[in-house]
Amino acid sequence: MIHNYDEPVYLISVVSKLLDIHPQTLRQYEREGLIAPSRTDGRMRLYSQRDLDKIKTVLRLTRELGVNLAGVDIILRLKEKIARLESEIENLHIDSVQYKYQNNNSQQDKKKELPIKDPQNIYDITDLTVFEKTQNIDDNNSNNRK
């Protein structure tokens, strides 16, 4: 059975095993506001695939890049803002194309709707290799100044 990207289906124990993370750490991420799993009527936490991707990002930032949770929070907020702005730009581009199409064709019957792009995983941080390379260059430059 295939689930929607945002459908909460994973229990905390499953997420814990899948990502090799202690359940208390997941609870701490929730207290810090980094994740917000859904709750059942019985108050059990349920995580979606989007939540899992977000947790993977938090783990990569903390474990591999040494970012503290306050820094992770800022990075996640910025990534979400960038995704919203990119979506807005895409929608404006679609509106622009539709406007041009309408002006080029006098017949309203030929108007076609273009699909709106919906980003799935905005928490993919594979592009942070640029950050890592820049950080290494900055470290080397500061060592050369000493």
RALIN-V944492 format. One record per residue. N is the residue number from 1. RES is the residue in one small letter. PSI is psi as a letter, one per 40 degrees, with the letter a starting at -180 (* if undefined). OMEGA is omega as a letter, one per 30 degrees, with the letter a starting at -180 (* if undefined). Layout:
N | RES | PSI | OMEGA
N | RES | PSI | OMEGA
This chain:
1 | m | h | a
2 | i | h | a
3 | h | i | l
4 | n | i | a
5 | y | d | a
6 | d | e | a
7 | e | h | a
8 | p | h | a
9 | v | e | a
10 | y | h | l
11 | l | i | a
12 | i | d | l
13 | s | d | l
14 | v | d | l
15 | v | d | l
16 | s | d | a
17 | k | d | a
18 | l | d | a
19 | l | e | l
20 | d | f | a
21 | i | i | a
22 | h | i | l
23 | p | d | l
24 | q | d | l
25 | t | d | l
26 | l | d | l
27 | r | d | l
28 | q | d | l
29 | y | d | l
30 | e | d | l
31 | r | d | a
32 | e | e | l
33 | g | e | a
34 | l | d | l
35 | i | i | l
36 | a | g | a
37 | p | i | l
38 | s | i | l
39 | r | i | l
40 | t | i | l
41 | d | d | l
42 | g | e | l
43 | r | e | l
44 | m | h | l
45 | r | h | l
46 | l | h | a
47 | y | i | l
48 | s | i | l
49 | q | d | l
50 | r | d | l
51 | d | d | l
52 | l | d | l
53 | d | d | l
54 | k | d | l
55 | i | d | l
56 | k | d | l
57 | t | d | l
58 | v | d | a
59 | l | d | l
60 | r | d | a
61 | l | d | a
62 | t | d | a
63 | r | d | a
64 | e | d | a
65 | l | e | l
66 | g | f | a
67 | v | h | l
68 | n | i | a
69 | l | d | l
70 | a | d | l
71 | g | d | l
72 | v | d | l
73 | d | d | l
74 | i | d | a
75 | i | d | a
76 | l | d | l
77 | r | d | l
78 | l | d | l
79 | k | d | l
80 | e | d | l
81 | k | d | l
82 | i | d | l
83 | a | d | l
84 | r | d | a
85 | l | d | l
86 | e | d | l
87 | s | d | l
88 | e | d | l
89 | i | d | l
90 | e | d | l
91 | n | d | l
92 | l | d | l
93 | h | d | l
94 | i | d | l
95 | d | d | l
96 | s | d | l
97 | v | d | l
98 | q | d | l
99 | y | d | l
100 | k | d | a
101 | y | d | l
102 | q | d | a
103 | n | d | l
104 | n | d | l
105 | n | h | a
106 | s | e | a
107 | q | h | l
108 | q | d | a
109 | d | d | a
110 | k | e | a
111 | k | h | l
112 | k | h | l
113 | e | h | l
114 | l | i | a
115 | p | i | l
116 | i | h | a
117 | k | h | l
118 | d | h | a
119 | p | h | a
120 | q | c | a
121 | n | g | l
122 | i | e | a
123 | y | e | l
124 | d | h | a
125 | i | f | l
126 | t | d | l
127 | d | e | l
128 | l | e | l
129 | t | d | l
130 | v | d | l
131 | f | d | a
132 | e | d | a
133 | k | d | l
134 | t | d | l
135 | q | d | l
136 | n | d | l
137 | i | d | l
138 | d | d | l
139 | d | d | l
140 | n | d | l
141 | n | d | l
142 | s | d | l
143 | n | d | l
144 | n | d | a
145 | r | d | a
146 | k | * | *
